[in-house]
Amino acid sequence: MRLLLVEDEPFIALDLELLSRSAGHEVVGVADSLESAIAMAASAAPEAALVDINLRDGFSGVQVSRALSGQGQVHVGFVTGNAEQIPPDFAGAVAVLEKPFTQAGVEEMLGILQSACEGEAPSPQPRYARMARRS
């Protein structure tokens, strides 16, 4: 899966990158703001994105999710310590994994995103992530 990471804390971004690569995914870029995330998504064509809520330019992760998922081609999972900032519609994201995260939690989130990319429901019920409610 081609994956965009949207995280402004360098050590967290590196940790997510290493965990994603070790799980067999291709990290196509790391963005730290709304503007850089939109630009990277346009040029790198990711299938999925792990997005923090609080970025370098403020609480813009929700806007990133709306922009990426609104095109219908990028499946978004939030990885954040600010889950209370996620609107009820999840801003188009499929799930949220709260920080601090574990390797198992990241692997689960990547599995959820992979299932979304393949048009399938995640199985089994997640232990670490919280799924968005879909109507």
C-alpha positions as CSV (number, residue, x, y, z in Angstrom):
1,M,0.0,0.0,0.0
2,R,1.3,3.4,-0.9
3,L,1.2,5.5,2.3
4,L,1.4,9.2,3.1
5,L,2.4,10.1,6.7
6,V,1.1,13.5,7.9
7,E,2.9,14.1,11.3
8,D,4.8,17.2,12.5
9,E,6.8,15.5,15.3
10,P,9.9,14.1,13.6
11,F,10.5,11.2,16.0
12,I,6.9,10.1,15.8
13,A,7.0,10.4,12.0
14,L,10.1,8.3,11.9
15,D,8.6,5.7,14.1
16,L,5.5,5.5,11.9
17,E,7.7,5.3,8.8
18,L,9.8,2.4,10.2
19,L,6.7,0.5,11.4
20,S,5.0,1.0,8.1
21,R,8.0,-0.1,6.1
22,S,8.6,-3.1,8.3
23,A,4.9,-4.1,7.6
24,G,5.6,-4.1,3.9
25,H,4.1,-0.7,2.9
26,E,5.7,1.9,0.8
27,V,5.9,5.4,2.5
28,V,5.6,7.9,-0.4
29,G,6.1,11.0,1.8
30,V,6.0,12.6,5.2
31,A,4.2,15.9,5.5
32,D,4.0,18.2,8.5
33,S,1.2,20.7,7.5
34,L,-2.0,21.0,5.5
35,E,-0.2,22.6,2.6
36,S,2.6,20.0,2.4
37,A,0.1,17.1,2.8
38,I,-2.1,18.3,-0.1
39,A,1.0,18.9,-2.3
40,M,2.5,15.5,-1.5
41,A,-0.8,13.7,-2.1
42,A,-1.1,15.3,-5.5
43,S,2.3,14.3,-6.6
44,A,2.8,10.9,-4.9
45,A,-0.7,9.4,-5.4
46,P,-1.0,7.6,-2.0
47,E,-3.6,5.0,-1.5
48,A,-3.8,5.7,2.2
49,A,-2.6,8.2,4.8
50,L,-1.9,8.2,8.5
51,V,-2.8,11.7,9.7
52,D,-2.2,13.5,13.0
53,I,-4.8,16.2,14.1
54,N,-2.4,18.8,15.5
55,L,0.1,19.7,12.8
56,R,2.7,22.4,12.5
57,D,0.0,24.9,11.2
58,G,-2.5,24.1,14.0
59,F,-5.4,21.6,14.2
60,S,-5.4,21.1,10.4
61,G,-5.4,17.3,10.3
62,V,-9.2,17.3,10.0
63,Q,-8.9,19.5,6.9
64,V,-6.2,17.2,5.5
65,S,-8.5,14.2,6.0
66,R,-11.4,16.0,4.3
67,A,-9.3,17.0,1.4
68,L,-7.7,13.6,0.9
69,S,-10.7,11.4,1.5
70,G,-13.0,13.8,-0.4
71,Q,-11.3,12.7,-3.6
72,G,-12.4,9.2,-2.8
73,Q,-9.1,7.7,-3.6
74,V,-7.1,8.2,-0.3
75,H,-8.2,6.3,2.8
76,V,-7.3,8.1,6.0
77,G,-6.6,6.9,9.5
78,F,-6.0,9.4,12.2
79,V,-3.1,8.7,14.6
80,T,-3.5,11.4,17.3
81,G,-3.4,12.4,20.9
82,N,-6.3,14.8,20.1
83,A,-9.1,12.4,19.3
84,E,-11.6,14.8,20.9
85,Q,-11.0,17.2,18.0
86,I,-12.3,14.7,15.4
87,P,-15.8,15.6,14.3
88,P,-18.7,13.1,14.5
89,D,-18.4,12.3,10.8
90,F,-14.7,11.5,11.3
91,A,-13.9,14.0,8.5
92,G,-13.9,11.1,6.0
93,A,-11.4,9.0,7.9
94,V,-12.1,5.3,8.5
95,A,-10.6,5.0,12.0
96,V,-8.6,6.6,14.7
97,L,-5.6,5.2,16.7
98,E,-4.8,7.3,19.8
99,K,-1.3,8.2,20.9
100,P,0.7,6.9,22.5
101,F,0.5,4.0,20.1
102,T,2.1,0.6,20.1
103,Q,3.5,-1.4,17.3
104,A,0.4,-3.7,17.4
105,G,-1.8,-0.7,17.2
106,V,-0.1,0.7,14.1
107,E,-0.1,-2.7,12.5
108,E,-3.8,-2.9,13.2
109,M,-4.4,0.6,11.7
110,L,-2.4,-0.3,8.6
111,G,-4.6,-3.5,8.2
112,I,-7.7,-1.4,8.5
113,L,-6.5,1.0,5.8
114,Q,-5.4,-2.0,3.6
115,S,-8.9,-3.4,3.9
116,A,-10.4,0.0,3.0
117,C,-8.2,0.2,-0.1
118,E,-9.4,-3.3,-1.1
119,G,-13.1,-2.3,-0.5
120,E,-13.4,-4.8,2.4
121,A,-14.5,-4.4,6.0
122,P,-11.7,-4.9,8.6
123,S,-11.7,-8.3,10.3
124,P,-11.7,-9.0,13.1
125,Q,-13.1,-6.2,15.3
126,P,-10.2,-3.8,16.1
127,R,-8.6,-3.9,19.5
128,Y,-6.6,-0.7,19.4
129,A,-8.3,1.6,16.8
130,R,-11.8,3.1,16.9
131,M,-13.8,2.8,13.7
132,A,-15.8,5.6,12.1
133,R,-19.5,4.9,12.1
134,R,-20.8,4.6,8.5
135,S,-24.4,5.1,7.5
